[in-house]
Amino acid sequence: MTGRTGPQGRQSSEQRYGDELRRRRETVGLTQGELAEMVVCSPSLIAHYEAGRRTPNPADAKRLDQVLGTDGFFERWRDTLAKARFAEHFQEAAEAERLAVFIEEFAVSLVPGLLQTKAYARAVLKAAKPNNTAAELDEKVVNRVERAHILDNPASPTVWMILSESAIRTVVGDPAIMAEQLRHIVGLARAGRIMVQVVPFSAGAHAAMSSMMKLMRFTDAPDMAYVEALHTGSLTDDPSLVRRYRDAYDLARAAALPPEASLDLIASVAKDYDNHERPPHS
């Protein structure tokens, strides 16, 4: 995981980045608060950078170089980190996801990345780029599945997922992969780790149907929203825009089945997949 040492005690690239930032800050004699004021961000954000929990966005990395006189060092390293793990448009959202205390997501046609099994993630990533080498595909699968480690902590974050029925009925990979994936979702929900609802086809049109969205709440930062399309994504903390996404999410939740009925539906579809059937659209 980002910000932790690996199995052999090696530091992650993010932690080395943070350690170097702290060393450079101390060399020029600045406190975290003083650096934050000069970079125009919060002291807690500088602390997150130095702890390896977050990577600066491009603008912050550029300002860090300007303040610390590091001639583009942190900007170049930041770009390397962004390319190493996730698509550029998702990098900041992935970092925010790890710090959120409450995550809500609406999925249109795919199971959200936080809930994906290895087999499901592999099928999705292979379909997105068929010419990946085996090593590239393996690395992308690991990076995606590792995001789910935030669910290991039973206390935080709280996670509420709303799935369009198409997300559980679209066959990704094969029926066996789908059965495993849906059982995984039900297992997480039954264990009390996530809350899940399904918007059935019978609900018809609703406010969120045209786009996936992720809403994130933090203890020391404004709420954020992330939406994604093909090869692009947008992360925002603009209050008016986040409010509009929140309204759409709440309307989708109103259109969804209750949690228990949703789990019953997911389990029923998984059973159909277990029988190697393609569940019919209802």
Buried (B, 14 or more C-beta within 10 A) or exposed (E): BBBEEEEEEEBBBBBBBBBBBBEBBEEEEBEBEBBBBBBEBBBBBBBBBBBBBBBBBBEBBBBBBBBBEBEEBBBEBBBEBBEEBBBEBBBBBBBBBBBBEBBBBBBBEBBBBBBBBBBBBBBBBBEEEEEBEEEEBBBBBEBBBEBBEBBEEEEEBBBBBBBBBBBBBBEBBEBEBBBBBBBBBBEBBEEEBBBBBBBBEEBEEBBBBEEBBBBBBBEEBEBBBBBBEEEEBEBBBEEEEBEEBBEBBBBBBEBBBEBEEBBBBBBEBBBBBBEEEEBEEE
